[in-house]
């Protein structure tokens, strides 16, 4: 096993040379990523999380060696606690370790792979496994390949992308859904990835939004829709963006600007304010939590490029609908010949 960390819990550890019976390859973030497992359920989860990336044009797929995520299902257990808590830790300033009571995985960026052992219980907790484990492993192994993570939502039209940044609960998902109902594409709900070389590009692709149950008051079509308990313990309304035609035809963008969102709880019209680079950087949270902390220098460089021409602050009222025409105007200003961009 060399310097890899094997899983042990009173059962025989499963070694890397165990037979892999199932595999698939998906160009996640434009990088060929092979998923390998002794369990078809793991591959099904990978397809559910990332299969939409197969629509990527071949010109956007990075040539050269890809990455590999290998997960073996073993006979361990996660214990009585629902939604087994996942612990994340960085090793050597570059590797990343994920662990629950009965599962463990390590990301080796220099080897372009991730290797782990997971329990059947974790895999069967489908949403939790996808979001807290499989997505985390995938992005951890891909981020060092010039795909640096940043917390932001994103809406697009005409090949231009407007990033919506702000604290959790400010209304990014609700505003994104409102924009989707008006014909815009939703690129991301909470996570985008920055490519810095040879020029700045932003990558993002999601097929689902998760809305607060309180969103029903604004959207009649959601009033009878039941909530789903997500892995993070939150009750949310799941919306499939494909039913709205709101998945971007090309999930990589060169024309990008940033809009900070703030919330005004008092009734009133939304208010848009132009920001210079310094004001925009002051309002952006780089989010250097575990996993992101490895890339502080790169994320900061990406934020400086994103904010070079300034941006906007949008103050939202209780109802997101009046803000959507402002988003349309901002996106139009980003399209060549579409109007003035931020100063």
C-alpha positions as CSV (number, residue, x, y, z in Angstrom):
1,X,0.0,0.0,0.0
2,X,3.1,2.3,0.2
3,X,2.0,5.6,1.8
4,X,-1.7,5.1,1.1
5,X,-4.0,4.8,4.1
6,X,-5.9,1.5,4.2
7,X,-9.2,1.1,5.9
8,X,-9.4,-1.3,8.8
9,X,-12.3,-1.9,11.2
10,X,-11.9,-5.4,12.4
11,X,-12.5,-6.8,8.9
12,X,-9.9,-7.6,6.3
13,X,-8.9,-4.5,4.4
14,X,-9.6,-4.5,0.7
15,X,-6.4,-4.0,-1.3
16,X,-6.0,-2.0,-4.5
17,X,-5.5,-5.2,-6.6
18,X,-9.0,-6.5,-5.8
19,X,-11.1,-7.0,-8.9
20,X,-12.9,-3.9,-10.3
21,X,-16.1,-5.1,-11.9
22,X,-17.7,-1.8,-12.9
23,X,-16.3,1.4,-14.4
24,X,-17.3,4.5,-16.4
25,X,-15.5,7.6,-17.7
26,X,-17.0,11.1,-17.7
27,X,-15.3,14.4,-18.7
28,X,-16.0,16.3,-15.5
29,X,-15.0,19.9,-15.7
30,X,-13.5,19.0,-19.1
31,X,-11.1,16.4,-17.6
32,X,-11.6,12.7,-18.4
33,X,-12.4,11.1,-15.0
34,X,-12.7,7.3,-14.7
35,X,-14.8,5.9,-11.9
36,X,-14.0,2.3,-10.8
37,X,-15.7,0.1,-8.2
38,X,-16.7,-3.4,-7.2
39,X,-20.2,-2.0,-6.8
40,X,-22.6,-1.0,-9.6
41,X,-24.3,1.4,-7.1
42,X,-21.2,3.5,-6.9
43,X,-21.0,3.9,-10.6
44,X,-24.8,4.7,-10.8
45,X,-24.2,7.5,-8.2
46,X,-21.3,8.9,-10.3
47,X,-23.5,8.9,-13.4
48,X,-26.2,10.7,-11.5
49,X,-23.8,13.3,-10.2
50,X,-21.7,13.9,-13.3
51,X,-23.3,12.2,-16.3
52,X,-24.5,15.5,-17.7
53,X,-20.9,16.4,-18.4
54,X,-21.0,14.0,-21.4
55,X,-22.7,16.7,-23.4
56,X,-19.4,18.7,-23.3
57,X,-18.0,19.5,-26.8
58,X,-14.8,17.6,-27.6
59,X,-13.0,20.9,-28.1
60,X,-13.5,21.6,-24.3
61,X,-12.0,18.3,-23.1
62,X,-8.5,18.6,-21.9
63,X,-6.0,16.3,-23.7
64,X,-3.6,14.2,-21.9
65,X,-3.9,11.9,-18.9
66,X,-7.1,11.8,-17.0
67,X,-7.9,11.1,-13.4
68,X,-9.2,8.1,-11.5
69,X,-11.6,7.7,-8.6
70,X,-11.6,4.1,-7.2
71,X,-14.1,3.1,-4.5
72,X,-14.4,-0.4,-3.0
73,X,-17.5,-1.3,-1.0
74,X,-16.5,-3.5,2.0
75,X,-18.3,-5.2,4.9
76,X,-17.9,-2.4,7.4
77,X,-20.7,-0.4,9.2
78,X,-21.4,3.2,9.9
79,X,-23.1,2.7,13.2
80,X,-26.5,4.0,14.4
81,X,-26.1,7.7,13.5
82,X,-28.1,8.7,10.3
83,X,-26.2,10.4,7.5
84,X,-22.8,9.3,8.7
85,X,-20.8,12.5,9.4
86,X,-17.8,13.0,7.1
87,X,-14.6,14.4,8.4
88,X,-12.2,16.1,6.0
89,X,-8.5,16.7,6.6
90,X,-5.6,17.9,4.4
91,X,-2.3,16.0,4.5
92,X,1.1,17.3,3.6
93,X,-0.6,20.5,2.3
94,X,-1.8,18.7,-0.8
95,X,-3.4,15.4,-0.1
96,X,-6.9,15.2,1.3
97,X,-8.4,12.6,3.6
98,X,-12.1,11.8,3.9
99,X,-13.4,9.6,6.7
100,X,-16.5,8.4,8.5
101,X,-16.8,5.8,11.2
102,X,-16.7,3.0,8.7
103,X,-15.4,4.5,5.4
104,X,-12.1,6.2,4.4
105,X,-10.6,7.7,1.2
106,X,-7.5,9.6,0.3
107,X,-6.9,12.0,-2.7
108,X,-3.5,11.9,-4.3
109,X,-3.3,15.0,-6.6
110,X,0.2,14.2,-7.9
111,X,-1.0,10.8,-8.9
112,X,-4.2,12.2,-10.3
113,X,-6.3,9.6,-8.3
114,X,-8.5,9.0,-5.3
115,X,-8.8,5.7,-3.6
116,X,-11.3,4.7,-0.9
117,X,-13.2,2.0,0.9
118,X,-16.9,2.7,1.7
119,X,-19.6,0.8,3.5
120,X,-22.9,-0.3,1.9
121,X,-24.7,1.9,4.4
122,X,-22.9,5.0,3.1
123,X,-23.6,4.2,-0.6
124,X,-27.2,3.5,0.1
125,X,-27.6,6.9,1.7
126,X,-27.7,8.1,-1.9
127,X,-27.8,11.9,-1.6
128,X,-25.4,12.0,1.3
129,X,-23.0,9.7,-0.5
130,X,-23.1,11.8,-3.7
131,X,-22.8,15.2,-2.1
132,X,-20.6,14.6,0.9
133,X,-18.4,11.9,-0.5
134,X,-18.4,11.3,-4.2
135,X,-18.6,14.9,-5.2
136,X,-16.0,15.9,-2.6
137,X,-13.6,13.3,-3.9
138,X,-14.1,14.2,-7.5
139,X,-13.6,17.9,-7.0
140,X,-10.6,17.3,-4.7
141,X,-8.8,15.3,-7.3
142,X,-9.7,17.7,-10.2
143,X,-9.1,21.0,-8.5
144,X,-5.3,20.9,-8.7
145,X,-5.6,20.5,-12.4
146,X,-6.4,24.2,-12.9
147,X,-10.0,23.9,-11.7
148,X,-10.0,25.9,-8.5
149,X,-13.2,25.9,-6.4
150,X,-15.3,29.0,-5.5
151,X,-18.6,29.3,-3.8
152,X,-21.1,31.0,-6.1
153,X,-24.2,30.4,-8.0
154,X,-24.4,31.3,-11.7
155,X,-26.9,32.2,-14.4
156,X,-26.2,32.5,-18.1
157,X,-27.6,33.6,-21.4
158,X,-26.0,34.1,-24.8
159,X,-22.7,32.6,-23.8
160,X,-22.2,35.0,-20.9
161,X,-22.2,34.1,-17.2
162,X,-23.2,36.2,-14.2
163,X,-21.9,34.8,-10.9
164,X,-24.1,35.4,-7.9
165,X,-22.1,35.5,-4.7
166,X,-23.3,35.9,-1.2
167,X,-23.6,34.2,2.2
168,X,-25.7,31.1,2.7
169,X,-29.4,31.9,2.9
170,X,-29.2,35.2,0.9
171,X,-31.3,33.7,-1.8
172,X,-29.0,32.5,-4.6
173,X,-31.0,29.3,-5.3
174,X,-34.3,31.1,-5.3
175,X,-33.1,33.8,-7.6
176,X,-31.5,31.2,-9.9
177,X,-34.8,29.4,-10.1
178,X,-36.7,32.6,-10.9
179,X,-34.2,33.3,-13.7
180,X,-34.6,29.8,-15.0
181,X,-38.4,30.4,-15.3
182,X,-37.5,33.4,-17.5
183,X,-35.4,31.4,-19.9
184,X,-31.9,31.8,-18.4
185,X,-29.6,28.8,-17.9
186,X,-28.5,27.9,-14.4
187,X,-24.8,27.0,-14.3
188,X,-24.3,26.4,-10.6
189,X,-26.2,26.5,-7.3
190,X,-23.3,27.0,-5.0
191,X,-20.0,25.9,-6.6
192,X,-18.1,26.9,-9.7
193,X,-14.5,26.2,-10.7
194,X,-11.9,28.7,-12.0
195,X,-9.4,27.9,-14.7
196,X,-6.6,30.4,-14.7
197,X,-4.5,29.3,-17.7
198,X,-4.0,30.2,-20.5
199,X,-6.8,32.7,-19.7
200,X,-9.5,32.9,-17.1
201,X,-12.5,30.5,-17.7
202,X,-15.3,29.5,-15.4
203,X,-16.7,25.9,-15.3
204,X,-20.1,24.9,-13.9
205,X,-22.9,22.4,-14.6
206,X,-25.8,21.4,-12.5
207,X,-29.1,19.7,-13.3
208,X,-30.8,20.3,-10.0
209,X,-31.7,23.2,-7.6
210,X,-32.6,22.7,-4.0
211,X,-35.1,25.4,-2.8
212,X,-36.3,26.3,0.7
213,X,-39.8,25.2,1.5
214,X,-40.7,28.8,2.0
215,X,-40.1,29.4,-1.7
216,X,-43.6,27.9,-2.4
217,X,-45.1,31.3,-1.6
218,X,-43.5,32.8,-4.7
219,X,-44.0,29.9,-7.1
220,X,-47.5,28.4,-7.5
221,X,-46.2,25.4,-9.4
222,X,-44.3,24.3,-6.3
223,X,-47.1,24.7,-3.7
224,X,-48.0,21.0,-3.7
225,X,-44.6,19.6,-4.1
226,X,-43.3,17.7,-1.1
227,X,-39.9,18.5,0.4
228,X,-37.0,16.0,0.5
229,X,-34.7,15.6,3.5
230,X,-31.2,16.2,2.1
231,X,-28.1,14.7,3.5
232,X,-27.3,17.9,5.3
233,X,-30.4,17.6,7.4
234,X,-32.3,20.3,5.5
235,X,-35.8,20.1,4.1
236,X,-35.6,21.3,0.5
237,X,-37.7,21.3,-2.7
238,X,-35.8,19.5,-5.5
239,X,-36.2,21.1,-9.0
240,X,-35.0,19.3,-12.1
241,X,-33.6,22.1,-14.3
242,X,-33.8,19.9,-17.4
243,X,-37.6,20.2,-17.3
244,X,-37.2,23.9,-17.7
245,X,-34.6,23.7,-20.4
246,X,-32.3,25.6,-18.0
247,X,-29.1,23.5,-18.4
248,X,-26.5,25.5,-20.3
249,X,-25.6,24.1,-23.7
250,X,-21.9,24.7,-23.0
251,X,-20.8,24.7,-19.3
252,X,-17.6,26.7,-19.7
253,X,-17.5,30.5,-20.0
254,X,-15.1,33.2,-21.0
255,X,-17.5,36.2,-20.6
256,X,-18.0,36.4,-16.9
257,X,-18.9,39.0,-14.3
258,X,-19.8,39.0,-10.6
259,X,-22.8,40.3,-8.7
260,X,-22.9,40.3,-4.9
261,X,-26.2,39.6,-3.4
262,X,-27.5,41.1,-0.2
263,X,-31.0,40.8,1.4
264,X,-33.3,43.6,2.3
265,X,-36.1,42.1,4.4
266,X,-38.3,45.2,3.9
267,X,-40.8,45.3,0.9
268,X,-39.4,47.3,-2.0
269,X,-37.9,47.2,-5.4
270,X,-34.5,45.6,-5.8
271,X,-31.6,48.0,-5.9
272,X,-28.5,47.6,-8.1
273,X,-25.2,49.3,-7.3
274,X,-22.0,49.4,-9.4
275,X,-18.8,48.3,-7.5
276,X,-15.2,48.9,-8.3
277,X,-12.6,46.1,-8.0
278,X,-11.7,46.9,-4.4
279,X,-15.3,47.0,-3.3
280,X,-16.1,43.7,-5.1
281,X,-13.1,41.9,-3.6
282,X,-14.0,43.1,-0.1
283,X,-17.5,41.6,-0.5
284,X,-16.4,38.2,-1.9
285,X,-15.8,35.4,0.5
286,X,-13.1,33.1,-0.9
287,X,-14.3,30.3,1.5
288,X,-11.0,28.8,2.5
289,X,-12.5,25.8,4.3
290,X,-10.8,22.4,4.2
291,X,-10.2,21.4,0.6
292,X,-10.3,25.0,-0.5
293,X,-7.4,26.0,1.8
294,X,-4.9,24.2,-0.4
295,X,-5.6,26.7,-3.2
296,X,-5.6,30.0,-1.4
297,X,-3.1,31.6,-3.8
298,X,-4.9,30.4,-6.9
299,X,-8.4,31.3,-5.7
300,X,-7.2,34.8,-4.8
301,X,-5.6,35.2,-8.3
302,X,-8.9,34.1,-9.8
303,X,-10.9,36.5,-7.8
304,X,-8.6,39.3,-8.8
305,X,-9.1,38.5,-12.5
306,X,-12.9,38.1,-12.0
307,X,-13.1,41.5,-10.4
308,X,-10.7,43.4,-12.6
309,X,-13.5,45.3,-14.4
310,X,-15.6,45.7,-11.3
311,X,-19.1,44.3,-10.8
312,X,-22.3,45.0,-9.0
313,X,-24.2,44.6,-5.7
314,X,-27.8,43.6,-5.9
315,X,-30.1,44.2,-2.9
316,X,-32.9,41.7,-3.0
317,X,-36.4,42.2,-1.5
318,X,-38.5,39.3,-0.1
319,X,-39.8,38.5,-3.6
320,X,-37.0,37.6,-6.1
321,X,-39.2,38.2,-9.2
322,X,-38.5,42.0,-9.6
323,X,-34.8,41.3,-9.6
324,X,-34.8,39.1,-12.7
325,X,-35.0,41.9,-15.3
326,X,-31.9,43.4,-13.7
327,X,-30.1,40.1,-14.2
328,X,-31.2,40.1,-17.9
329,X,-29.7,43.6,-18.3
330,X,-26.4,42.6,-16.7
331,X,-26.1,39.5,-18.9
332,X,-26.9,41.5,-22.0
333,X,-24.1,43.9,-21.1
334,X,-21.6,41.0,-21.1
335,X,-22.4,39.8,-24.6
336,X,-20.2,41.5,-27.2
337,X,-22.2,44.3,-28.7
338,X,-24.8,44.0,-26.0
339,X,-24.1,47.1,-24.0
340,X,-21.7,48.6,-21.5
341,X,-20.1,46.3,-18.9
342,X,-19.2,47.3,-15.4
343,X,-16.7,50.2,-15.3
